[in-house]
Amino acid sequence: MKGIEVNRKELANIFGVSLNTISTWTGSKDCPYVQKPDLSYSSGNHA
């Protein structure tokens, strides 16, 4: 089954819960989530 991607705030709004609750859910192994890649590297040649 495929769902839609939402951020933590949108997910909290959908379920009517707090962001802390979402953090608890995504911290467990029962709630799959996609983590965005860390793009905070310094500029330069990254070949």
PDB file of N, CA, C and O in Angstrom, chain B, residues numbered from 101:
ATOM      1  N   MET B 101       0.847  -1.173   0.000  1.00  0.00           N
ATOM      2  CA  MET B 101       0.000   0.000   0.000  1.00  0.00           C
ATOM      3  C   MET B 101       0.894   1.237   0.000  1.00  0.00           C
ATOM      4  O   MET B 101       1.877   1.296   0.739  1.00  0.00           O
ATOM      5  N   LYS B 102       0.558   2.209  -0.815  1.00  0.00           N
ATOM      6  CA  LYS B 102       1.320   3.446  -0.871  1.00  0.00           C
ATOM      7  C   LYS B 102       0.466   4.588  -0.340  1.00  0.00           C
ATOM      8  O   LYS B 102      -0.723   4.684  -0.646  1.00  0.00           O
ATOM      9  N   GLY B 103       1.081   5.451   0.456  1.00  0.00           N
ATOM     10  CA  GLY B 103       0.371   6.590   1.019  1.00  0.00           C
ATOM     11  C   GLY B 103       0.896   7.890   0.451  1.00  0.00           C
ATOM     12  O   GLY B 103       1.597   7.905  -0.561  1.00  0.00           O
ATOM     13  N   ILE B 104       0.552   8.971   1.107  1.00  0.00           N
ATOM     14  CA  ILE B 104       1.053  10.279   0.697  1.00  0.00           C
ATOM     15  C   ILE B 104       2.100  10.739   1.705  1.00  0.00           C
ATOM     16  O   ILE B 104       2.059  10.365   2.877  1.00  0.00           O
ATOM     17  N   GLU B 105       3.025  11.545   1.237  1.00  0.00           N
ATOM     18  CA  GLU B 105       4.041  12.083   2.134  1.00  0.00           C
ATOM     19  C   GLU B 105       3.521  13.358   2.782  1.00  0.00           C
ATOM     20  O   GLU B 105       3.025  14.253   2.098  1.00  0.00           O
ATOM     21  N   VAL B 106       3.637  13.434   4.093  1.00  0.00           N
ATOM     22  CA  VAL B 106       3.261  14.622   4.851  1.00  0.00           C
ATOM     23  C   VAL B 106       4.372  14.920   5.847  1.00  0.00           C
ATOM     24  O   VAL B 106       5.146  14.034   6.207  1.00  0.00           O
ATOM     25  N   ASN B 107       4.446  16.160   6.285  1.00  0.00           N
ATOM     26  CA  ASN B 107       5.430  16.477   7.316  1.00  0.00           C
ATOM     27  C   ASN B 107       4.814  16.214   8.693  1.00  0.00           C
ATOM     28  O   ASN B 107       3.632  15.886   8.800  1.00  0.00           O
ATOM     29  N   ARG B 108       5.617  16.360   9.733  1.00  0.00           N
ATOM     30  CA  ARG B 108       5.152  16.052  11.090  1.00  0.00           C
ATOM     31  C   ARG B 108       3.947  16.895  11.488  1.00  0.00           C
ATOM     32  O   ARG B 108       3.016  16.393  12.117  1.00  0.00           O
ATOM     33  N   LYS B 109       3.963  18.173  11.125  1.00  0.00           N
ATOM     34  CA  LYS B 109       2.864  19.068  11.491  1.00  0.00           C
ATOM     35  C   LYS B 109       1.566  18.645  10.801  1.00  0.00           C
ATOM     36  O   LYS B 109       0.503  18.636  11.422  1.00  0.00           O
ATOM     37  N   GLU B 110       1.656  18.297   9.526  1.00  0.00           N
ATOM     38  CA  GLU B 110       0.470  17.847   8.795  1.00  0.00           C
ATOM     39  C   GLU B 110      -0.058  16.535   9.374  1.00  0.00           C
ATOM     40  O   GLU B 110      -1.270  16.351   9.491  1.00  0.00           O
ATOM     41  N   LEU B 111       0.840  15.630   9.734  1.00  0.00           N
ATOM     42  CA  LEU B 111       0.426  14.360  10.314  1.00  0.00           C
ATOM     43  C   LEU B 111      -0.275  14.569  11.652  1.00  0.00           C
ATOM     44  O   LEU B 111      -1.285  13.925  11.939  1.00  0.00           O
ATOM     45  N   ALA B 112       0.263  15.470  12.467  1.00  0.00           N
ATOM     46  CA  ALA B 112      -0.373  15.784  13.747  1.00  0.00           C
ATOM     47  C   ALA B 112      -1.779  16.343  13.522  1.00  0.00           C
ATOM     48  O   ALA B 112      -2.709  16.010  14.257  1.00  0.00           O
ATOM     49  N   ASN B 113      -1.929  17.182  12.518  1.00  0.00           N
ATOM     50  CA  ASN B 113      -3.233  17.768  12.204  1.00  0.00           C
ATOM     51  C   ASN B 113      -4.220  16.699  11.728  1.00  0.00           C
ATOM     52  O   ASN B 113      -5.388  16.715  12.117  1.00  0.00           O
ATOM     53  N   ILE B 114      -3.753  15.774  10.889  1.00  0.00           N
ATOM     54  CA  ILE B 114      -4.616  14.700  10.380  1.00  0.00           C
ATOM     55  C   ILE B 114      -5.175  13.864  11.527  1.00  0.00           C
ATOM     56  O   ILE B 114      -6.363  13.544  11.549  1.00  0.00           O
ATOM     57  N   PHE B 115      -4.308  13.510  12.485  1.00  0.00           N
ATOM     58  CA  PHE B 115      -4.731  12.648  13.588  1.00  0.00           C
ATOM     59  C   PHE B 115      -5.240  13.416  14.800  1.00  0.00           C
ATOM     60  O   PHE B 115      -5.745  12.810  15.745  1.00  0.00           O
ATOM     61  N   GLY B 116      -5.116  14.737  14.787  1.00  0.00           N
ATOM     62  CA  GLY B 116      -5.598  15.537  15.906  1.00  0.00           C
ATOM     63  C   GLY B 116      -4.783  15.337  17.172  1.00  0.00           C
ATOM     64  O   GLY B 116      -5.328  15.302  18.276  1.00  0.00           O
ATOM     65  N   VAL B 117      -3.468  15.204  17.003  1.00  0.00           N
ATOM     66  CA  VAL B 117      -2.571  14.999  18.146  1.00  0.00           C
ATOM     67  C   VAL B 117      -1.466  16.040  18.118  1.00  0.00           C
ATOM     68  O   VAL B 117      -1.353  16.813  17.166  1.00  0.00           O
ATOM     69  N   SER B 118      -0.641  16.057  19.178  1.00  0.00           N
ATOM     70  CA  SER B 118       0.443  17.020  19.266  1.00  0.00           C
ATOM     71  C   SER B 118       1.676  16.541  18.495  1.00  0.00           C
ATOM     72  O   SER B 118       1.789  15.366  18.147  1.00  0.00           O
ATOM     73  N   LEU B 119       2.589  17.470  18.238  1.00  0.00           N
ATOM     74  CA  LEU B 119       3.855  17.112  17.593  1.00  0.00           C
ATOM     75  C   LEU B 119       4.660  16.143  18.464  1.00  0.00           C
ATOM     76  O   LEU B 119       5.382  15.294  17.941  1.00  0.00           O
ATOM     77  N   ASN B 120       4.540  16.266  19.790  1.00  0.00           N
ATOM     78  CA  ASN B 120       5.227  15.328  20.679  1.00  0.00           C
ATOM     79  C   ASN B 120       4.732  13.907  20.463  1.00  0.00           C
ATOM     80  O   ASN B 120       5.521  12.963  20.498  1.00  0.00           O
ATOM     81  N   THR B 121       3.441  13.749  20.241  1.00  0.00           N
ATOM     82  CA  THR B 121       2.885  12.426  19.974  1.00  0.00           C
ATOM     83  C   THR B 121       3.442  11.872  18.666  1.00  0.00           C
ATOM     84  O   THR B 121       3.781  10.691  18.585  1.00  0.00           O
ATOM     85  N   ILE B 122       3.535  12.713  17.651  1.00  0.00           N
ATOM     86  CA  ILE B 122       4.100  12.284  16.370  1.00  0.00           C
ATOM     87  C   ILE B 122       5.556  11.858  16.554  1.00  0.00           C
ATOM     88  O   ILE B 122       5.986  10.862  15.973  1.00  0.00           O
ATOM     89  N   SER B 123       6.308  12.592  17.347  1.00  0.00           N
ATOM     90  CA  SER B 123       7.699  12.223  17.615  1.00  0.00           C
ATOM     91  C   SER B 123       7.782  10.860  18.281  1.00  0.00           C
ATOM     92  O   SER B 123       8.672  10.069  17.970  1.00  0.00           O
ATOM     93  N   THR B 124       6.867  10.583  19.187  1.00  0.00           N
ATOM     94  CA  THR B 124       6.819   9.275  19.851  1.00  0.00           C
ATOM     95  C   THR B 124       6.496   8.188  18.838  1.00  0.00           C
ATOM     96  O   THR B 124       7.127   7.131  18.839  1.00  0.00           O
ATOM     97  N   TRP B 125       5.522   8.438  17.977  1.00  0.00           N
ATOM     98  CA  TRP B 125       5.137   7.441  16.980  1.00  0.00           C
ATOM     99  C   TRP B 125       6.274   7.146  16.020  1.00  0.00           C
ATOM    100  O   TRP B 125       6.574   5.982  15.754  1.00  0.00           O
ATOM    101  N   THR B 126       6.912   8.185  15.497  1.00  0.00           N
ATOM    102  CA  THR B 126       7.968   7.973  14.501  1.00  0.00           C
ATOM    103  C   THR B 126       9.249   7.471  15.144  1.00  0.00           C
ATOM    104  O   THR B 126      10.138   6.978  14.448  1.00  0.00           O
ATOM    105  N   GLY B 127       9.357   7.586  16.447  1.00  0.00           N
ATOM    106  CA  GLY B 127      10.510   7.045  17.153  1.00  0.00           C
ATOM    107  C   GLY B 127      10.398   5.550  17.382  1.00  0.00           C
ATOM    108  O   GLY B 127      11.382   4.892  17.719  1.00  0.00           O
ATOM    109  N   SER B 128       9.189   5.010  17.197  1.00  0.00           N
ATOM    110  CA  SER B 128       9.004   3.560  17.356  1.00  0.00           C
ATOM    111  C   SER B 128       9.182   2.880  16.006  1.00  0.00           C
ATOM    112  O   SER B 128       9.209   3.542  14.968  1.00  0.00           O
ATOM    113  N   LYS B 129       9.302   1.571  16.023  1.00  0.00           N
ATOM    114  CA  LYS B 129       9.475   0.823  14.785  1.00  0.00           C
ATOM    115  C   LYS B 129       8.143   0.527  14.109  1.00  0.00           C
ATOM    116  O   LYS B 129       8.119  -0.072  13.034  1.00  0.00           O
ATOM    117  N   ASP B 130       7.035   0.935  14.720  1.00  0.00           N
ATOM    118  CA  ASP B 130       5.707   0.643  14.169  1.00  0.00           C
ATOM    119  C   ASP B 130       5.232   1.673  13.147  1.00  0.00           C
ATOM    120  O   ASP B 130       4.271   1.423  12.419  1.00  0.00           O
ATOM    121  N   CYS B 131       5.888   2.817  13.085  1.00  0.00           N
ATOM    122  CA  CYS B 131       5.453   3.876  12.182  1.00  0.00           C
ATOM    123  C   CYS B 131       6.546   4.162  11.157  1.00  0.00           C
ATOM    124  O   CYS B 131       7.549   4.796  11.485  1.00  0.00           O
ATOM    125  N   PRO B 132       6.361   3.702   9.918  1.00  0.00           N
ATOM    126  CA  PRO B 132       7.389   3.966   8.907  1.00  0.00           C
ATOM    127  C   PRO B 132       7.396   5.441   8.519  1.00  0.00           C
ATOM    128  O   PRO B 132       6.360   6.107   8.538  1.00  0.00           O
ATOM    129  N   TYR B 133       8.560   5.932   8.174  1.00  0.00           N
ATOM    130  CA  TYR B 133       8.655   7.314   7.714  1.00  0.00           C
ATOM    131  C   TYR B 133       9.849   7.474   6.787  1.00  0.00           C
ATOM    132  O   TYR B 133      10.777   6.664   6.798  1.00  0.00           O
ATOM    133  N   VAL B 134       9.811   8.523   5.994  1.00  0.00           N
ATOM    134  CA  VAL B 134      10.893   8.851   5.078  1.00  0.00           C
ATOM    135  C   VAL B 134      11.665  10.000   5.687  1.00  0.00           C
ATOM    136  O   VAL B 134      11.095  11.026   6.057  1.00  0.00           O
ATOM    137  N   GLN B 135      12.964   9.814   5.786  1.00  0.00           N
ATOM    138  CA  GLN B 135      13.807  10.881   6.323  1.00  0.00           C
ATOM    139  C   GLN B 135      14.483  11.589   5.163  1.00  0.00           C
ATOM    140  O   GLN B 135      15.089  10.951   4.302  1.00  0.00           O
ATOM    141  N   LYS B 136      14.378  12.914   5.144  1.00  0.00           N
ATOM    142  CA  LYS B 136      15.007  13.684   4.088  1.00  0.00           C
ATOM    143  C   LYS B 136      16.528  13.607   4.233  1.00  0.00           C
ATOM    144  O   LYS B 136      17.044  13.560   5.349  1.00  0.00           O
ATOM    145  N   PRO B 137      17.239  13.592   3.112  1.00  0.00           N
ATOM    146  CA  PRO B 137      18.707  13.545   3.192  1.00  0.00           C
ATOM    147  C   PRO B 137      19.272  14.843   3.759  1.00  0.00           C
ATOM    148  O   PRO B 137      18.697  15.915   3.575  1.00  0.00           O
ATOM    149  N   ASP B 138      20.391  14.734   4.441  1.00  0.00           N
ATOM    150  CA  ASP B 138      21.048  15.911   5.001  1.00  0.00           C
ATOM    151  C   ASP B 138      21.825  16.601   3.893  1.00  0.00           C
ATOM    152  O   ASP B 138      22.803  16.059   3.378  1.00  0.00           O
ATOM    153  N   LEU B 139      21.389  17.786   3.533  1.00  0.00           N
ATOM    154  CA  LEU B 139      22.036  18.543   2.454  1.00  0.00           C
ATOM    155  C   LEU B 139      22.895  19.686   2.997  1.00  0.00           C
ATOM    156  O   LEU B 139      23.226  20.622   2.270  1.00  0.00           O
ATOM    157  N   SER B 140      23.249  19.603   4.267  1.00  0.00           N
ATOM    158  CA  SER B 140      23.977  20.700   4.905  1.00  0.00           C
ATOM    159  C   SER B 140      25.492  20.506   4.822  1.00  0.00           C
ATOM    160  O   SER B 140      26.192  20.678   5.820  1.00  0.00           O
ATOM    161  N   TYR B 141      25.996  20.152   3.650  1.00  0.00           N
ATOM    162  CA  TYR B 141      27.445  20.028   3.484  1.00  0.00           C
ATOM    163  C   TYR B 141      27.994  21.334   2.923  1.00  0.00           C
ATOM    164  O   TYR B 141      27.258  22.134   2.346  1.00  0.00           O
ATOM    165  N   SER B 142      29.275  21.535   3.098  1.00  0.00           N
ATOM    166  CA  SER B 142      29.884  22.773   2.625  1.00  0.00           C
ATOM    167  C   SER B 142      29.999  22.755   1.120  1.00  0.00           C
ATOM    168  O   SER B 142      30.060  21.689   0.506  1.00  0.00           O
ATOM    169  N   SER B 143      30.029  23.937   0.521  1.00  0.00           N
ATOM    170  CA  SER B 143      30.141  24.013  -0.934  1.00  0.00           C
ATOM    171  C   SER B 143      31.546  23.623  -1.367  1.00  0.00           C
ATOM    172  O   SER B 143      32.500  23.691  -0.591  1.00  0.00           O
ATOM    173  N   GLY B 144      31.645  23.222  -2.596  1.00  0.00           N
ATOM    174  CA  GLY B 144      32.924  22.788  -3.123  1.00  0.00           C
ATOM    175  C   GLY B 144      32.719  21.669  -4.115  1.00  0.00           C
ATOM    176  O   GLY B 144      31.588  21.400  -4.523  1.00  0.00           O
ATOM    177  N   ASN B 145      33.774  21.022  -4.504  1.00  0.00           N
ATOM    178  CA  ASN B 145      33.689  19.941  -5.472  1.00  0.00           C
ATOM    179  C   ASN B 145      33.349  18.648  -4.761  1.00  0.00           C
ATOM    180  O   ASN B 145      34.165  18.121  -4.005  1.00  0.00           O
ATOM    181  N   HIS B 146      32.150  18.130  -4.995  1.00  0.00           N
ATOM    182  CA  HIS B 146      31.685  16.891  -4.359  1.00  0.00           C
ATOM    183  C   HIS B 146      31.414  15.833  -5.416  1.00  0.00           C
ATOM    184  O   HIS B 146      30.329  15.253  -5.456  1.00  0.00           O
ATOM    185  N   ALA B 147      32.381  15.584  -6.259  1.00  0.00           N
ATOM    186  CA  ALA B 147      32.202  14.616  -7.348  1.00  0.00           C
ATOM    187  C   ALA B 147      32.224  13.228  -6.911  1.00  0.00           C
ATOM    188  O   ALA B 147      32.084  12.320  -7.730  1.00  0.00           O
TER     189      ALA B 147
END
